[in-house]
């Protein structure tokens, strides 16, 4: 699809008409849809159509889209408008590398700094049994584990960058988790990393985390291909 395809008039997915969108939460609403690829890659988002669909003025919609451009969910083309970023192997690989660096640095910083966030203040993990049996729970489990790692250090800039990584790779992660074999291994590996960090075993935790990302890196081509196929077929890994 070339840049220039206009988003359809029916902008809300199944069950979303009940969501009350106001001027104050337009950003969160659109970001949620972008994270789940409920707009197709390269799709043009027209401010007036979006505003009309969700019954708000154009100003908060334009502001939200501009903010989402800065956060790299969208691309702004001069004189043409806003477009959803392409779903590509290269971009996902770049994001995975970025995520690996962020998490590794969080662990290394936490081992060097005296000021640390208490373990009790980190996000709570779901029981591993629940995560192993359910795709949605597994995604939450893994993303929570990433956030627990970033919370080892009080560096707020690092935590914000990690949240952006988690959100922008959410769709591909959801596809990966659908495979029962991948889900079990991913959940087990992440659980092991969390336990190693809890015991203060820094080097083994970093080694396990590196392997965790290398294995995801290898699966990316097939995951992106499957993701694109589903998006244009009208199905999704995460509705």
mmCIF file of the C-alpha atoms, coordinates in Angstrom:
data_MODEL
# 
_entry.id   MODEL 
# 
loop_
_atom_site.group_PDB 
_atom_site.id 
_atom_site.type_symbol 
_atom_site.label_atom_id 
_atom_site.label_alt_id 
_atom_site.label_comp_id 
_atom_site.label_asym_id 
_atom_site.label_entity_id 
_atom_site.label_seq_id 
_atom_site.pdbx_PDB_ins_code 
_atom_site.Cartn_x 
_atom_site.Cartn_y 
_atom_site.Cartn_z 
_atom_site.occupancy 
_atom_site.B_iso_or_equiv 
_atom_site.pdbx_formal_charge 
_atom_site.auth_seq_id 
_atom_site.auth_comp_id 
_atom_site.auth_asym_id 
_atom_site.auth_atom_id 
_atom_site.pdbx_PDB_model_num 
ATOM 1   C CA . UNK A 1 1   ? 0.000   0.000   0.000  1.00 0.00 ? 1   UNK A CA 1 
ATOM 2   C CA . UNK A 1 2   ? 1.389   3.380   -0.931 1.00 0.00 ? 2   UNK A CA 1 
ATOM 3   C CA . UNK A 1 3   ? 1.299   6.406   1.314  1.00 0.00 ? 3   UNK A CA 1 
ATOM 4   C CA . UNK A 1 4   ? -1.989  8.092   0.587  1.00 0.00 ? 4   UNK A CA 1 
ATOM 5   C CA . UNK A 1 5   ? -4.579  5.498   1.575  1.00 0.00 ? 5   UNK A CA 1 
ATOM 6   C CA . UNK A 1 6   ? -7.217  7.239   3.655  1.00 0.00 ? 6   UNK A CA 1 
ATOM 7   C CA . UNK A 1 7   ? -8.487  5.635   6.843  1.00 0.00 ? 7   UNK A CA 1 
ATOM 8   C CA . UNK A 1 8   ? -12.004 4.306   6.407  1.00 0.00 ? 8   UNK A CA 1 
ATOM 9   C CA . UNK A 1 9   ? -15.020 6.069   7.844  1.00 0.00 ? 9   UNK A CA 1 
ATOM 10  C CA . UNK A 1 10  ? -15.605 3.161   10.198 1.00 0.00 ? 10  UNK A CA 1 
ATOM 11  C CA . UNK A 1 11  ? -12.776 3.932   12.606 1.00 0.00 ? 11  UNK A CA 1 
ATOM 12  C CA . UNK A 1 12  ? -13.858 1.993   15.658 1.00 0.00 ? 12  UNK A CA 1 
ATOM 13  C CA . UNK A 1 13  ? -13.236 -1.726  15.917 1.00 0.00 ? 13  UNK A CA 1 
ATOM 14  C CA . UNK A 1 14  ? -15.607 -4.267  17.374 1.00 0.00 ? 14  UNK A CA 1 
ATOM 15  C CA . UNK A 1 15  ? -16.684 -3.294  20.861 1.00 0.00 ? 15  UNK A CA 1 
ATOM 16  C CA . UNK A 1 16  ? -15.023 0.114   20.715 1.00 0.00 ? 16  UNK A CA 1 
ATOM 17  C CA . UNK A 1 17  ? -18.176 2.151   20.132 1.00 0.00 ? 17  UNK A CA 1 
ATOM 18  C CA . UNK A 1 18  ? -18.826 1.853   23.859 1.00 0.00 ? 18  UNK A CA 1 
ATOM 19  C CA . UNK A 1 19  ? -15.555 3.596   24.668 1.00 0.00 ? 19  UNK A CA 1 
ATOM 20  C CA . UNK A 1 20  ? -16.167 7.181   25.683 1.00 0.00 ? 20  UNK A CA 1 
ATOM 21  C CA . UNK A 1 21  ? -13.490 9.244   23.996 1.00 0.00 ? 21  UNK A CA 1 
ATOM 22  C CA . UNK A 1 22  ? -13.090 12.819  25.185 1.00 0.00 ? 22  UNK A CA 1 
ATOM 23  C CA . UNK A 1 23  ? -10.706 15.631  24.323 1.00 0.00 ? 23  UNK A CA 1 
ATOM 24  C CA . UNK A 1 24  ? -8.545  14.649  27.282 1.00 0.00 ? 24  UNK A CA 1 
ATOM 25  C CA . UNK A 1 25  ? -8.023  11.005  26.285 1.00 0.00 ? 25  UNK A CA 1 
ATOM 26  C CA . UNK A 1 26  ? -7.792  11.165  22.476 1.00 0.00 ? 26  UNK A CA 1 
ATOM 27  C CA . UNK A 1 27  ? -4.046  10.517  22.683 1.00 0.00 ? 27  UNK A CA 1 
ATOM 28  C CA . UNK A 1 28  ? -4.497  7.379   24.802 1.00 0.00 ? 28  UNK A CA 1 
ATOM 29  C CA . UNK A 1 29  ? -7.268  6.110   22.529 1.00 0.00 ? 29  UNK A CA 1 
ATOM 30  C CA . UNK A 1 30  ? -5.282  6.548   19.322 1.00 0.00 ? 30  UNK A CA 1 
ATOM 31  C CA . UNK A 1 31  ? -2.083  5.224   20.869 1.00 0.00 ? 31  UNK A CA 1 
ATOM 32  C CA . UNK A 1 32  ? -3.928  2.086   22.005 1.00 0.00 ? 32  UNK A CA 1 
ATOM 33  C CA . UNK A 1 33  ? -5.177  1.484   18.488 1.00 0.00 ? 33  UNK A CA 1 
ATOM 34  C CA . UNK A 1 34  ? -1.733  2.038   16.999 1.00 0.00 ? 34  UNK A CA 1 
ATOM 35  C CA . UNK A 1 35  ? -0.056  -0.308  19.468 1.00 0.00 ? 35  UNK A CA 1 
ATOM 36  C CA . UNK A 1 36  ? -2.455  -3.072  18.367 1.00 0.00 ? 36  UNK A CA 1 
ATOM 37  C CA . UNK A 1 37  ? -2.178  -2.150  14.686 1.00 0.00 ? 37  UNK A CA 1 
ATOM 38  C CA . UNK A 1 38  ? -5.889  -1.436  14.436 1.00 0.00 ? 38  UNK A CA 1 
ATOM 39  C CA . UNK A 1 39  ? -4.824  0.969   11.702 1.00 0.00 ? 39  UNK A CA 1 
ATOM 40  C CA . UNK A 1 40  ? -2.968  -0.652  8.843  1.00 0.00 ? 40  UNK A CA 1 
ATOM 41  C CA . UNK A 1 41  ? 0.705   0.090   8.156  1.00 0.00 ? 41  UNK A CA 1 
ATOM 42  C CA . UNK A 1 42  ? 1.112   3.133   5.869  1.00 0.00 ? 42  UNK A CA 1 
ATOM 43  C CA . UNK A 1 43  ? -2.536  4.076   6.381  1.00 0.00 ? 43  UNK A CA 1 
ATOM 44  C CA . UNK A 1 44  ? -3.281  7.781   6.207  1.00 0.00 ? 44  UNK A CA 1 
ATOM 45  C CA . UNK A 1 45  ? -4.982  9.218   9.282  1.00 0.00 ? 45  UNK A CA 1 
ATOM 46  C CA . UNK A 1 46  ? -7.119  12.216  8.440  1.00 0.00 ? 46  UNK A CA 1 
ATOM 47  C CA . UNK A 1 47  ? -7.672  14.627  11.326 1.00 0.00 ? 47  UNK A CA 1 
ATOM 48  C CA . UNK A 1 48  ? -11.190 15.646  10.261 1.00 0.00 ? 48  UNK A CA 1 
ATOM 49  C CA . UNK A 1 49  ? -12.363 12.049  9.790  1.00 0.00 ? 49  UNK A CA 1 
ATOM 50  C CA . UNK A 1 50  ? -10.938 10.922  13.113 1.00 0.00 ? 50  UNK A CA 1 
ATOM 51  C CA . UNK A 1 51  ? -12.453 13.887  14.914 1.00 0.00 ? 51  UNK A CA 1 
ATOM 52  C CA . UNK A 1 52  ? -15.850 13.245  13.340 1.00 0.00 ? 52  UNK A CA 1 
ATOM 53  C CA . UNK A 1 53  ? -15.747 9.538   14.170 1.00 0.00 ? 53  UNK A CA 1 
ATOM 54  C CA . UNK A 1 54  ? -14.911 9.957   17.852 1.00 0.00 ? 54  UNK A CA 1 
ATOM 55  C CA . UNK A 1 55  ? -17.006 13.129  18.273 1.00 0.00 ? 55  UNK A CA 1 
ATOM 56  C CA . UNK A 1 56  ? -14.329 15.550  19.421 1.00 0.00 ? 56  UNK A CA 1 
ATOM 57  C CA . UNK A 1 57  ? -12.897 18.709  17.883 1.00 0.00 ? 57  UNK A CA 1 
ATOM 58  C CA . UNK A 1 58  ? -9.984  18.590  15.461 1.00 0.00 ? 58  UNK A CA 1 
ATOM 59  C CA . UNK A 1 59  ? -7.532  20.317  17.804 1.00 0.00 ? 59  UNK A CA 1 
ATOM 60  C CA . UNK A 1 60  ? -6.982  17.472  20.326 1.00 0.00 ? 60  UNK A CA 1 
ATOM 61  C CA . UNK A 1 61  ? -6.827  14.956  17.472 1.00 0.00 ? 61  UNK A CA 1 
ATOM 62  C CA . UNK A 1 62  ? -4.149  16.967  15.660 1.00 0.00 ? 62  UNK A CA 1 
ATOM 63  C CA . UNK A 1 63  ? -2.227  17.424  18.909 1.00 0.00 ? 63  UNK A CA 1 
ATOM 64  C CA . UNK A 1 64  ? -2.410  13.685  19.646 1.00 0.00 ? 64  UNK A CA 1 
ATOM 65  C CA . UNK A 1 65  ? -1.210  12.750  16.160 1.00 0.00 ? 65  UNK A CA 1 
ATOM 66  C CA . UNK A 1 66  ? 1.678   15.218  16.408 1.00 0.00 ? 66  UNK A CA 1 
ATOM 67  C CA . UNK A 1 67  ? 2.694   13.718  19.753 1.00 0.00 ? 67  UNK A CA 1 
ATOM 68  C CA . UNK A 1 68  ? 2.472   10.191  18.301 1.00 0.00 ? 68  UNK A CA 1 
ATOM 69  C CA . UNK A 1 69  ? 4.794   11.306  15.490 1.00 0.00 ? 69  UNK A CA 1 
ATOM 70  C CA . UNK A 1 70  ? 7.375   12.393  18.045 1.00 0.00 ? 70  UNK A CA 1 
ATOM 71  C CA . UNK A 1 71  ? 7.032   8.987   19.722 1.00 0.00 ? 71  UNK A CA 1 
ATOM 72  C CA . UNK A 1 72  ? 7.508   7.335   16.291 1.00 0.00 ? 72  UNK A CA 1 
ATOM 73  C CA . UNK A 1 73  ? 4.143   5.597   15.998 1.00 0.00 ? 73  UNK A CA 1 
ATOM 74  C CA . UNK A 1 74  ? 3.350   7.773   12.978 1.00 0.00 ? 74  UNK A CA 1 
ATOM 75  C CA . UNK A 1 75  ? 5.158   9.543   10.149 1.00 0.00 ? 75  UNK A CA 1 
ATOM 76  C CA . UNK A 1 76  ? 4.294   13.131  9.193  1.00 0.00 ? 76  UNK A CA 1 
ATOM 77  C CA . UNK A 1 77  ? 4.618   13.901  5.480  1.00 0.00 ? 77  UNK A CA 1 
ATOM 78  C CA . UNK A 1 78  ? 4.612   17.631  4.594  1.00 0.00 ? 78  UNK A CA 1 
ATOM 79  C CA . UNK A 1 79  ? 1.446   18.679  2.749  1.00 0.00 ? 79  UNK A CA 1 
ATOM 80  C CA . UNK A 1 80  ? 0.077   15.142  2.948  1.00 0.00 ? 80  UNK A CA 1 
ATOM 81  C CA . UNK A 1 81  ? -0.593  14.445  6.616  1.00 0.00 ? 81  UNK A CA 1 
ATOM 82  C CA . UNK A 1 82  ? -0.078  11.621  9.087  1.00 0.00 ? 82  UNK A CA 1 
ATOM 83  C CA . UNK A 1 83  ? 0.638   8.004   8.171  1.00 0.00 ? 83  UNK A CA 1 
ATOM 84  C CA . UNK A 1 84  ? 1.009   4.823   10.211 1.00 0.00 ? 84  UNK A CA 1 
ATOM 85  C CA . UNK A 1 85  ? 4.606   3.609   10.235 1.00 0.00 ? 85  UNK A CA 1 
ATOM 86  C CA . UNK A 1 86  ? 5.325   0.558   8.062  1.00 0.00 ? 86  UNK A CA 1 
ATOM 87  C CA . UNK A 1 87  ? 5.607   -2.802  9.801  1.00 0.00 ? 87  UNK A CA 1 
ATOM 88  C CA . UNK A 1 88  ? 9.044   -4.010  8.728  1.00 0.00 ? 88  UNK A CA 1 
ATOM 89  C CA . UNK A 1 89  ? 11.643  -6.540  9.814  1.00 0.00 ? 89  UNK A CA 1 
ATOM 90  C CA . UNK A 1 90  ? 14.326  -3.838  9.966  1.00 0.00 ? 90  UNK A CA 1 
ATOM 91  C CA . UNK A 1 91  ? 12.310  -1.567  12.235 1.00 0.00 ? 91  UNK A CA 1 
ATOM 92  C CA . UNK A 1 92  ? 11.390  -4.430  14.579 1.00 0.00 ? 92  UNK A CA 1 
ATOM 93  C CA . UNK A 1 93  ? 15.002  -5.593  14.696 1.00 0.00 ? 93  UNK A CA 1 
ATOM 94  C CA . UNK A 1 94  ? 16.145  -2.062  15.511 1.00 0.00 ? 94  UNK A CA 1 
ATOM 95  C CA . UNK A 1 95  ? 13.568  -1.904  18.296 1.00 0.00 ? 95  UNK A CA 1 
ATOM 96  C CA . UNK A 1 96  ? 14.607  -5.275  19.727 1.00 0.00 ? 96  UNK A CA 1 
ATOM 97  C CA . UNK A 1 97  ? 18.245  -4.187  19.773 1.00 0.00 ? 97  UNK A CA 1 
ATOM 98  C CA . UNK A 1 98  ? 17.210  -0.954  21.474 1.00 0.00 ? 98  UNK A CA 1 
ATOM 99  C CA . UNK A 1 99  ? 15.164  -2.890  24.055 1.00 0.00 ? 99  UNK A CA 1 
ATOM 100 C CA . UNK A 1 100 ? 18.069  -5.216  24.768 1.00 0.00 ? 100 UNK A CA 1 
ATOM 101 C CA . UNK A 1 101 ? 20.430  -2.276  25.344 1.00 0.00 ? 101 UNK A CA 1 
ATOM 102 C CA . UNK A 1 102 ? 17.921  -0.555  27.636 1.00 0.00 ? 102 UNK A CA 1 
ATOM 103 C CA . UNK A 1 103 ? 17.333  -3.632  29.774 1.00 0.00 ? 103 UNK A CA 1 
ATOM 104 C CA . UNK A 1 104 ? 21.002  -4.561  29.951 1.00 0.00 ? 104 UNK A CA 1 
ATOM 105 C CA . UNK A 1 105 ? 21.904  -1.005  30.955 1.00 0.00 ? 105 UNK A CA 1 
ATOM 106 C CA . UNK A 1 106 ? 19.163  -1.005  33.597 1.00 0.00 ? 106 UNK A CA 1 
ATOM 107 C CA . UNK A 1 107 ? 20.644  -4.123  35.167 1.00 0.00 ? 107 UNK A CA 1 
ATOM 108 C CA . UNK A 1 108 ? 24.212  -2.829  35.018 1.00 0.00 ? 108 UNK A CA 1 
ATOM 109 C CA . UNK A 1 109 ? 23.243  0.580   36.416 1.00 0.00 ? 109 UNK A CA 1 
ATOM 110 C CA . UNK A 1 110 ? 21.361  -1.035  39.274 1.00 0.00 ? 110 UNK A CA 1 
ATOM 111 C CA . UNK A 1 111 ? 24.427  -3.038  40.236 1.00 0.00 ? 111 UNK A CA 1 
ATOM 112 C CA . UNK A 1 112 ? 26.595  0.092   40.402 1.00 0.00 ? 112 UNK A CA 1 
ATOM 113 C CA . UNK A 1 113 ? 24.340  2.716   41.945 1.00 0.00 ? 113 UNK A CA 1 
ATOM 114 C CA . UNK A 1 114 ? 23.676  2.960   45.625 1.00 0.00 ? 114 UNK A CA 1 
ATOM 115 C CA . UNK A 1 115 ? 20.257  4.481   45.046 1.00 0.00 ? 115 UNK A CA 1 
ATOM 116 C CA . UNK A 1 116 ? 17.941  1.703   43.917 1.00 0.00 ? 116 UNK A CA 1 
ATOM 117 C CA . UNK A 1 117 ? 14.213  1.263   43.761 1.00 0.00 ? 117 UNK A CA 1 
ATOM 118 C CA . UNK A 1 118 ? 13.103  -1.190  46.468 1.00 0.00 ? 118 UNK A CA 1 
ATOM 119 C CA . UNK A 1 119 ? 12.113  -4.569  45.015 1.00 0.00 ? 119 UNK A CA 1 
ATOM 120 C CA . UNK A 1 120 ? 8.701   -4.203  46.638 1.00 0.00 ? 120 UNK A CA 1 
ATOM 121 C CA . UNK A 1 121 ? 8.045   -1.080  44.521 1.00 0.00 ? 121 UNK A CA 1 
ATOM 122 C CA . UNK A 1 122 ? 8.456   -2.876  41.200 1.00 0.00 ? 122 UNK A CA 1 
ATOM 123 C CA . UNK A 1 123 ? 5.364   -3.928  39.190 1.00 0.00 ? 123 UNK A CA 1 
ATOM 124 C CA . UNK A 1 124 ? 3.792   -7.175  40.372 1.00 0.00 ? 124 UNK A CA 1 
ATOM 125 C CA . UNK A 1 125 ? 4.129   -10.258 38.142 1.00 0.00 ? 125 UNK A CA 1 
ATOM 126 C CA . UNK A 1 126 ? 1.255   -12.574 37.290 1.00 0.00 ? 126 UNK A CA 1 
ATOM 127 C CA . UNK A 1 127 ? 1.592   -16.187 38.496 1.00 0.00 ? 127 UNK A CA 1 
ATOM 128 C CA . UNK A 1 128 ? 3.735   -18.048 35.970 1.00 0.00 ? 128 UNK A CA 1 
ATOM 129 C CA . UNK A 1 129 ? 1.090   -20.774 35.708 1.00 0.00 ? 129 UNK A CA 1 
ATOM 130 C CA . UNK A 1 130 ? -1.461  -18.264 34.401 1.00 0.00 ? 130 UNK A CA 1 
ATOM 131 C CA . UNK A 1 131 ? 1.002   -16.820 31.908 1.00 0.00 ? 131 UNK A CA 1 
ATOM 132 C CA . UNK A 1 132 ? 1.897   -20.253 30.543 1.00 0.00 ? 132 UNK A CA 1 
ATOM 133 C CA . UNK A 1 133 ? -1.710  -21.163 29.780 1.00 0.00 ? 133 UNK A CA 1 
ATOM 134 C CA . UNK A 1 134 ? -3.062  -17.985 28.212 1.00 0.00 ? 134 UNK A CA 1 
ATOM 135 C CA . UNK A 1 135 ? -1.642  -15.859 25.379 1.00 0.00 ? 135 UNK A CA 1 
ATOM 136 C CA . UNK A 1 136 ? -2.898  -12.517 26.685 1.00 0.00 ? 136 UNK A CA 1 
ATOM 137 C CA . UNK A 1 137 ? -1.622  -13.282 30.188 1.00 0.00 ? 137 UNK A CA 1 
ATOM 138 C CA . UNK A 1 138 ? 1.762   -14.304 28.759 1.00 0.00 ? 138 UNK A CA 1 
ATOM 139 C CA . UNK A 1 139 ? 2.126   -10.969 26.959 1.00 0.00 ? 139 UNK A CA 1 
ATOM 140 C CA . UNK A 1 140 ? 1.303   -9.106  30.185 1.00 0.00 ? 140 UNK A CA 1 
ATOM 141 C CA . UNK A 1 141 ? 3.758   -11.306 32.102 1.00 0.00 ? 141 UNK A CA 1 
ATOM 142 C CA . UNK A 1 142 ? 6.654   -10.606 29.723 1.00 0.00 ? 142 UNK A CA 1 
ATOM 143 C CA . UNK A 1 143 ? 5.969   -6.885  29.403 1.00 0.00 ? 143 UNK A CA 1 
ATOM 144 C CA . UNK A 1 144 ? 5.669   -6.574  33.178 1.00 0.00 ? 144 UNK A CA 1 
ATOM 145 C CA . UNK A 1 145 ? 8.998   -8.367  33.559 1.00 0.00 ? 145 UNK A CA 1 
ATOM 146 C CA . UNK A 1 146 ? 10.652  -5.846  31.232 1.00 0.00 ? 146 UNK A CA 1 
ATOM 147 C CA . UNK A 1 147 ? 9.223   -3.001  33.304 1.00 0.00 ? 147 UNK A CA 1 
ATOM 148 C CA . UNK A 1 148 ? 10.408  -4.666  36.508 1.00 0.00 ? 148 UNK A CA 1 
ATOM 149 C CA . UNK A 1 149 ? 13.933  -4.691  35.084 1.00 0.00 ? 149 UNK A CA 1 
ATOM 150 C CA . UNK A 1 150 ? 13.810  -1.011  34.129 1.00 0.00 ? 150 UNK A CA 1 
ATOM 151 C CA . UNK A 1 151 ? 12.491  -0.250  37.621 1.00 0.00 ? 151 UNK A CA 1 
ATOM 152 C CA . UNK A 1 152 ? 15.701  -1.588  39.167 1.00 0.00 ? 152 UNK A CA 1 
ATOM 153 C CA . UNK A 1 153 ? 17.137  1.883   38.622 1.00 0.00 ? 153 UNK A CA 1 
ATOM 154 C CA . UNK A 1 154 ? 15.406  5.203   39.419 1.00 0.00 ? 154 UNK A CA 1 
ATOM 155 C CA . UNK A 1 155 ? 16.408  6.591   35.993 1.00 0.00 ? 155 UNK A CA 1 
ATOM 156 C CA . UNK A 1 156 ? 13.078  7.935   34.717 1.00 0.00 ? 156 UNK A CA 1 
ATOM 157 C CA . UNK A 1 157 ? 14.330  8.651   31.179 1.00 0.00 ? 157 UNK A CA 1 
ATOM 158 C CA . UNK A 1 158 ? 15.383  5.039   30.806 1.00 0.00 ? 158 UNK A CA 1 
ATOM 159 C CA . UNK A 1 159 ? 12.001  3.852   32.093 1.00 0.00 ? 159 UNK A CA 1 
ATOM 160 C CA . UNK A 1 160 ? 10.138  6.054   29.585 1.00 0.00 ? 160 UNK A CA 1 
ATOM 161 C CA . UNK A 1 161 ? 12.243  4.725   26.726 1.00 0.00 ? 161 UNK A CA 1 
ATOM 162 C CA . UNK A 1 162 ? 11.582  1.162   27.864 1.00 0.00 ? 162 UNK A CA 1 
ATOM 163 C CA . UNK A 1 163 ? 7.820   1.781   27.948 1.00 0.00 ? 163 UNK A CA 1 
ATOM 164 C CA . UNK A 1 164 ? 7.993   3.074   24.370 1.00 0.00 ? 164 UNK A CA 1 
ATOM 165 C CA . UNK A 1 165 ? 9.884   -0.066  23.312 1.00 0.00 ? 165 UNK A CA 1 
ATOM 166 C CA . UNK A 1 166 ? 7.334   -2.330  25.011 1.00 0.00 ? 166 UNK A CA 1 
ATOM 167 C CA . UNK A 1 167 ? 4.412   -0.583  23.331 1.00 0.00 ? 167 UNK A CA 1 
ATOM 168 C CA . UNK A 1 168 ? 5.916   -0.452  19.845 1.00 0.00 ? 168 UNK A CA 1 
ATOM 169 C CA . UNK A 1 169 ? 6.791   -4.170  19.880 1.00 0.00 ? 169 UNK A CA 1 
ATOM 170 C CA . UNK A 1 170 ? 3.511   -5.274  21.497 1.00 0.00 ? 170 UNK A CA 1 
ATOM 171 C CA . UNK A 1 171 ? 1.874   -6.480  18.267 1.00 0.00 ? 171 UNK A CA 1 
ATOM 172 C CA . UNK A 1 172 ? 4.805   -8.680  17.207 1.00 0.00 ? 172 UNK A CA 1 
ATOM 173 C CA . UNK A 1 173 ? 5.135   -10.001 20.765 1.00 0.00 ? 173 UNK A CA 1 
ATOM 174 C CA . UNK A 1 174 ? 1.456   -10.975 20.722 1.00 0.00 ? 174 UNK A CA 1 
ATOM 175 C CA . UNK A 1 175 ? 1.994   -12.934 17.507 1.00 0.00 ? 175 UNK A CA 1 
ATOM 176 C CA . UNK A 1 176 ? 5.042   -14.692 18.950 1.00 0.00 ? 176 UNK A CA 1 
ATOM 177 C CA . UNK A 1 177 ? 3.146   -15.681 22.081 1.00 0.00 ? 177 UNK A CA 1 
ATOM 178 C CA . UNK A 1 178 ? 0.344   -17.345 20.088 1.00 0.00 ? 178 UNK A CA 1 
ATOM 179 C CA . UNK A 1 179 ? 2.620   -20.297 19.366 1.00 0.00 ? 179 UNK A CA 1 
ATOM 180 C CA . UNK A 1 180 ? 2.329   -22.565 22.397 1.00 0.00 ? 180 UNK A CA 1 
ATOM 181 C CA . UNK A 1 181 ? 5.965   -23.687 22.196 1.00 0.00 ? 181 UNK A CA 1 
ATOM 182 C CA . UNK A 1 182 ? 7.257   -20.130 22.003 1.00 0.00 ? 182 UNK A CA 1 
ATOM 183 C CA . UNK A 1 183 ? 4.907   -19.007 24.765 1.00 0.00 ? 183 UNK A CA 1 
ATOM 184 C CA . UNK A 1 184 ? 6.113   -21.630 27.210 1.00 0.00 ? 184 UNK A CA 1 
ATOM 185 C CA . UNK A 1 185 ? 9.776   -20.937 26.567 1.00 0.00 ? 185 UNK A CA 1 
ATOM 186 C CA . UNK A 1 186 ? 9.413   -17.151 26.619 1.00 0.00 ? 186 UNK A CA 1 
ATOM 187 C CA . UNK A 1 187 ? 7.509   -17.217 29.903 1.00 0.00 ? 187 UNK A CA 1 
ATOM 188 C CA . UNK A 1 188 ? 9.947   -19.684 31.477 1.00 0.00 ? 188 UNK A CA 1 
ATOM 189 C CA . UNK A 1 189 ? 12.990  -17.716 30.339 1.00 0.00 ? 189 UNK A CA 1 
ATOM 190 C CA . UNK A 1 190 ? 11.598  -14.416 31.609 1.00 0.00 ? 190 UNK A CA 1 
ATOM 191 C CA . UNK A 1 191 ? 10.654  -15.994 34.927 1.00 0.00 ? 191 UNK A CA 1 
ATOM 192 C CA . UNK A 1 192 ? 14.196  -17.305 35.299 1.00 0.00 ? 192 UNK A CA 1 
ATOM 193 C CA . UNK A 1 193 ? 15.699  -13.887 34.534 1.00 0.00 ? 193 UNK A CA 1 
ATOM 194 C CA . UNK A 1 194 ? 13.441  -12.267 37.120 1.00 0.00 ? 194 UNK A CA 1 
ATOM 195 C CA . UNK A 1 195 ? 14.504  -14.797 39.744 1.00 0.00 ? 195 UNK A CA 1 
ATOM 196 C CA . UNK A 1 196 ? 18.199  -14.355 38.930 1.00 0.00 ? 196 UNK A CA 1 
ATOM 197 C CA . UNK A 1 197 ? 17.850  -10.615 39.417 1.00 0.00 ? 197 UNK A CA 1 
ATOM 198 C CA . UNK A 1 198 ? 15.943  -11.140 42.651 1.00 0.00 ? 198 UNK A CA 1 
ATOM 199 C CA . UNK A 1 199 ? 18.911  -13.170 43.921 1.00 0.00 ? 199 UNK A CA 1 
ATOM 200 C CA . UNK A 1 200 ? 21.394  -10.553 42.716 1.00 0.00 ? 200 UNK A CA 1 
ATOM 201 C CA . UNK A 1 201 ? 22.986  -12.837 40.103 1.00 0.00 ? 201 UNK A CA 1 
ATOM 202 C CA . UNK A 1 202 ? 23.726  -10.073 37.600 1.00 0.00 ? 202 UNK A CA 1 
ATOM 203 C CA . UNK A 1 203 ? 25.991  -11.770 35.037 1.00 0.00 ? 203 UNK A CA 1 
ATOM 204 C CA . UNK A 1 204 ? 23.803  -14.890 34.597 1.00 0.00 ? 204 UNK A CA 1 
ATOM 205 C CA . UNK A 1 205 ? 20.722  -12.662 34.288 1.00 0.00 ? 205 UNK A CA 1 
ATOM 206 C CA . UNK A 1 206 ? 22.333  -10.581 31.534 1.00 0.00 ? 206 UNK A CA 1 
ATOM 207 C CA . UNK A 1 207 ? 23.441  -13.722 29.679 1.00 0.00 ? 207 UNK A CA 1 
ATOM 208 C CA . UNK A 1 208 ? 19.923  -15.180 29.808 1.00 0.00 ? 208 UNK A CA 1 
ATOM 209 C CA . UNK A 1 209 ? 18.423  -11.868 28.713 1.00 0.00 ? 209 UNK A CA 1 
ATOM 210 C CA . UNK A 1 210 ? 20.789  -11.663 25.736 1.00 0.00 ? 210 UNK A CA 1 
ATOM 211 C CA . UNK A 1 211 ? 19.805  -15.166 24.610 1.00 0.00 ? 211 UNK A CA 1 
ATOM 212 C CA . UNK A 1 212 ? 16.128  -14.272 25.087 1.00 0.00 ? 212 UNK A CA 1 
ATOM 213 C CA . UNK A 1 213 ? 16.497  -11.367 22.641 1.00 0.00 ? 213 UNK A CA 1 
ATOM 214 C CA . UNK A 1 214 ? 18.661  -13.298 20.161 1.00 0.00 ? 214 UNK A CA 1 
ATOM 215 C CA . UNK A 1 215 ? 15.972  -15.958 19.822 1.00 0.00 ? 215 UNK A CA 1 
ATOM 216 C CA . UNK A 1 216 ? 13.278  -13.320 19.238 1.00 0.00 ? 216 UNK A CA 1 
ATOM 217 C CA . UNK A 1 217 ? 15.526  -11.660 16.665 1.00 0.00 ? 217 UNK A CA 1 
ATOM 218 C CA . UNK A 1 218 ? 15.702  -14.900 14.666 1.00 0.00 ? 218 UNK A CA 1 
ATOM 219 C CA . UNK A 1 219 ? 11.902  -15.294 14.614 1.00 0.00 ? 219 UNK A CA 1 
ATOM 220 C CA . UNK A 1 220 ? 11.223  -11.740 13.436 1.00 0.00 ? 220 UNK A CA 1 
ATOM 221 C CA . UNK A 1 221 ? 11.082  -12.311 9.643  1.00 0.00 ? 221 UNK A CA 1 
ATOM 222 C CA . UNK A 1 222 ? 8.329   -14.915 9.902  1.00 0.00 ? 222 UNK A CA 1 
ATOM 223 C CA . UNK A 1 223 ? 6.461   -12.919 12.565 1.00 0.00 ? 223 UNK A CA 1 
ATOM 224 C CA . UNK A 1 224 ? 6.447   -9.722  10.510 1.00 0.00 ? 224 UNK A CA 1 
ATOM 225 C CA . UNK A 1 225 ? 5.308   -11.637 7.426  1.00 0.00 ? 225 UNK A CA 1 
ATOM 226 C CA . UNK A 1 226 ? 2.469   -13.202 9.410  1.00 0.00 ? 226 UNK A CA 1 
ATOM 227 C CA . UNK A 1 227 ? 1.563   -9.874  10.969 1.00 0.00 ? 227 UNK A CA 1 
ATOM 228 C CA . UNK A 1 228 ? 1.301   -8.075  7.626  1.00 0.00 ? 228 UNK A CA 1 
ATOM 229 C CA . UNK A 1 229 ? -0.747  -10.935 6.172  1.00 0.00 ? 229 UNK A CA 1 
ATOM 230 C CA . UNK A 1 230 ? -3.214  -10.755 9.046  1.00 0.00 ? 230 UNK A CA 1 
ATOM 231 C CA . UNK A 1 231 ? -3.536  -6.997  8.921  1.00 0.00 ? 231 UNK A CA 1 
ATOM 232 C CA . UNK A 1 232 ? -4.554  -6.991  5.287  1.00 0.00 ? 232 UNK A CA 1 
ATOM 233 C CA . UNK A 1 233 ? -6.793  -10.014 5.793  1.00 0.00 ? 233 UNK A CA 1 
ATOM 234 C CA . UNK A 1 234 ? -8.664  -8.133  8.540  1.00 0.00 ? 234 UNK A CA 1 
ATOM 235 C CA . UNK A 1 235 ? -7.512  -10.299 11.465 1.00 0.00 ? 235 UNK A CA 1 
ATOM 236 C CA . UNK A 1 236 ? -5.229  -9.476  14.374 1.00 0.00 ? 236 UNK A CA 1 
ATOM 237 C CA . UNK A 1 237 ? -3.141  -11.089 17.077 1.00 0.00 ? 237 UNK A CA 1 
ATOM 238 C CA . UNK A 1 238 ? -4.415  -8.666  19.689 1.00 0.00 ? 238 UNK A CA 1 
ATOM 239 C CA . UNK A 1 239 ? -7.878  -7.167  19.470 1.00 0.00 ? 239 UNK A CA 1 
# 
